[in-house]
Amino acid sequence: MSLYSSKKQLLFSCVENLNLINSFIHDESVCTRKKSSEILEKRLFDSFLSKNDQIRFWILNLYQGGSSGDILSSVFEYNSSGIKWKSQGPPLLPFIEYAINEQKFIGKYEVDKEPMEHLLYSLNSIRELLKKLKSDNLDIESSLKFSGALETLNYFIDQLNGKYGDEKIPFGLIYHFFKDYWDDLKDSTHTFRALSDLAAMQKRWRDTQESRYFLKCCLNQLEEYMPK
């Protein structure tokens, strides 16, 4: 097996920590007959990833060439696979906020329209859900709320269908729509199917230290909500 050295030098804040870590590694090396470097490598590697296999897969994918959009799409698709048209339930609002924030860094407009038909189907299903919520909640505040949601969603659907010509898809506004009506839409599989399509359709997601790190933070925060 080929071995590689790192140019990084580990510096410790105090000699006590250094001695403790050396003792931990030495004891494990003696008892398991593994090299100290192998033990330290595994400890470091595991500390940056996750004990959950699904989250681990997403993080590795992100750092091995997958775009932020690819990871977002996969996370949303995973959450759409509940039973009886329900989402699985992990709190994914931070991922929508991440997608909203990343919009200002996406320069050239580039879209893959292949998922468009599926996206429109999901948005139409969400429209039916909002209509039902409106009919089930007859107070003035709810009526105004869901009327506004339906008006906005109808505009997006018309725009995606080409009613207003060849306009650019307002990805940021659509993400904001889901954030604004999150409490009403977060339990539906159609919400996350639509979000998965949106993330997959939009291209030119940035690939920087910040974009990777903040998405990795969102992923790590999911661990307590994921199945063992």
C-alpha positions in Angstrom: 0.0 0.0 0.0 1.4 3.4 -0.9 2.0 5.9 1.9 1.8 9.6 1.6 3.0 12.3 3.9 1.2 15.6 4.7 2.8 19.0 4.7 0.6 20.0 7.6 2.4 20.1 11.0 0.2 19.5 14.0 0.8 22.0 16.8 -0.7 21.5 20.2 -1.8 24.2 22.6 -0.1 22.6 25.6 2.3 19.8 26.3 -0.3 18.0 28.4 -2.5 17.5 25.4 0.4 16.3 23.3 1.4 13.8 25.9 -2.2 12.5 26.3 -2.7 12.0 22.6 0.6 10.3 22.3 -0.4 8.0 25.1 -3.8 7.2 23.5 -2.2 6.4 20.2 0.6 4.4 21.7 -1.8 2.2 23.7 -4.0 1.6 20.8 -1.1 0.8 18.5 0.3 -1.8 21.0 -3.0 -3.5 21.5 -4.3 -3.5 17.9 -0.8 -3.8 16.2 -1.7 -0.9 14.0 0.7 1.9 13.1 0.4 5.1 14.9 0.0 7.0 11.7 -2.9 4.7 10.6 -4.7 5.3 14.0 -4.2 9.1 13.8 -5.4 9.2 10.2 -8.6 7.3 11.0 -9.3 9.5 14.0 -8.9 12.7 12.0 -10.9 11.4 9.0 -13.8 10.3 11.2 -13.9 13.5 13.1 -14.5 15.5 9.9 -17.2 13.2 8.6 -20.2 11.6 10.4 -21.1 8.4 12.0 -24.2 8.3 9.9 -23.6 6.5 6.6 -25.9 8.7 4.6 -24.5 12.0 5.8 -21.0 10.6 5.4 -21.8 9.8 1.8 -23.0 13.3 1.1 -20.0 14.9 2.7 -17.6 12.7 0.8 -19.5 13.4 -2.4 -19.2 17.1 -1.8 -15.5 17.0 -1.3 -14.8 14.6 -4.2 -16.3 16.6 -7.0 -20.1 16.9 -6.4 -21.5 20.4 -6.6 -23.5 22.0 -3.8 -26.5 21.7 -6.1 -26.0 18.0 -6.5 -25.8 17.5 -2.7 -28.9 19.7 -2.1 -30.9 17.8 -4.7 -29.9 14.5 -3.1 -30.8 15.7 0.4 -34.2 17.0 -0.7 -34.9 13.8 -2.6 -34.0 11.7 0.4 -36.4 13.6 2.5 -39.2 13.2 0.0 -39.3 9.5 0.5 -41.6 9.2 3.4 -44.8 7.2 3.5 -48.4 8.3 2.5 -47.1 11.4 0.7 -45.2 12.6 3.7 -41.6 13.8 4.0 -39.2 11.9 6.3 -39.1 14.8 8.7 -35.5 16.0 9.3 -35.4 19.8 9.7 -34.2 21.0 6.3 -35.0 24.7 6.5 -31.2 25.5 6.9 -30.6 23.9 3.5 -33.2 26.3 1.9 -31.5 29.2 3.7 -28.2 28.0 2.4 -29.6 27.8 -1.2 -31.0 31.3 -0.9 -27.7 32.7 0.3 -25.8 31.0 -2.5 -27.9 32.7 -5.1 -25.8 35.8 -5.0 -22.7 33.9 -5.9 -24.2 32.2 -9.0 -23.1 34.3 -11.9 -23.9 33.0 -15.4 -27.5 31.8 -15.8 -27.4 28.1 -16.8 -30.3 25.7 -16.5 -30.9 22.0 -17.1 -34.6 21.8 -18.1 -34.8 18.0 -18.0 -36.5 17.9 -14.6 -39.0 20.6 -15.6 -42.0 18.3 -16.2 -41.5 16.7 -12.8 -41.1 20.0 -11.1 -44.3 21.3 -12.6 -46.1 18.2 -11.4 -44.8 18.7 -7.9 -45.8 22.4 -7.9 -49.3 21.6 -9.1 -49.6 19.1 -6.3 -48.5 21.8 -3.8 -51.1 24.1 -5.3 -53.8 21.5 -4.5 -52.4 21.2 -1.0 -52.6 25.0 -0.5 -56.2 25.0 -1.9 -57.2 22.4 0.7 -55.5 24.4 3.5 -57.4 27.5 2.4 -60.7 25.7 2.4 -60.0 24.1 5.8 -59.0 27.4 7.5 -61.8 29.9 7.1 -60.6 32.7 9.3 -59.6 35.9 7.6 -55.9 35.7 8.4 -55.6 32.2 7.0 -57.6 33.1 4.0 -55.4 36.0 3.1 -52.3 33.9 3.8 -53.2 31.0 1.5 -54.7 33.3 -1.1 -51.3 35.0 -1.3 -49.5 31.7 -1.4 -51.7 30.5 -4.3 -51.3 33.7 -6.2 -47.5 33.5 -5.9 -47.4 29.8 -6.8 -49.6 30.3 -9.8 -47.2 33.0 -11.1 -44.3 30.6 -10.8 -46.2 27.8 -12.6 -47.2 30.2 -15.4 -43.7 31.4 -15.7 -42.2 27.9 -15.9 -44.8 27.0 -18.5 -43.6 29.9 -20.6 -46.6 32.2 -20.3 -44.4 35.3 -19.9 -41.9 34.4 -22.7 -38.4 33.1 -22.2 -37.9 34.6 -18.7 -35.2 33.3 -16.4 -36.3 31.0 -13.7 -36.4 33.0 -10.4 -34.7 30.3 -8.4 -34.1 32.6 -5.4 -37.8 33.7 -5.3 -39.0 30.1 -5.4 -36.7 29.1 -2.5 -38.0 32.1 -0.6 -41.6 31.0 -1.3 -40.9 27.6 0.4 -39.2 29.4 3.3 -42.2 31.8 3.8 -44.7 28.9 3.9 -42.4 26.4 5.5 -44.6 25.4 8.4 -47.4 24.6 6.0 -45.4 22.7 3.4 -42.6 21.0 5.3 -44.5 17.7 5.8 -45.3 17.1 2.1 -43.3 14.9 -0.1 -44.2 17.2 -3.1 -42.3 20.1 -1.4 -39.0 18.1 -1.4 -39.5 16.7 -4.8 -39.9 20.2 -6.1 -36.8 21.4 -4.1 -34.8 18.5 -5.4 -35.7 19.4 -9.0 -34.9 23.1 -8.4 -31.4 22.3 -7.0 -30.7 19.9 -9.9 -31.9 22.3 -12.6 -29.7 25.3 -11.5 -26.1 25.1 -12.6 -23.0 27.1 -11.8 -23.1 26.6 -8.0 -19.9 27.9 -6.6 -17.2 25.6 -5.3 -15.2 27.4 -2.6 -14.0 26.8 1.0 -17.0 28.7 2.3 -19.6 27.0 0.2 -18.3 23.5 1.1 -17.8 24.3 4.8 -21.3 25.8 5.4 -23.0 23.0 3.5 -21.0 20.5 5.5 -22.2 22.2 8.7 -25.8 21.8 7.6 -25.2 18.1 6.9 -23.6 17.5 10.3 -26.5 19.1 12.0 -28.8 16.4 10.6 -27.1 13.5 12.4 -29.4 13.4 15.4 -32.5 13.2 13.2 -31.2 10.4 10.9 -32.0 6.7 11.3 -29.3 4.7 12.9 
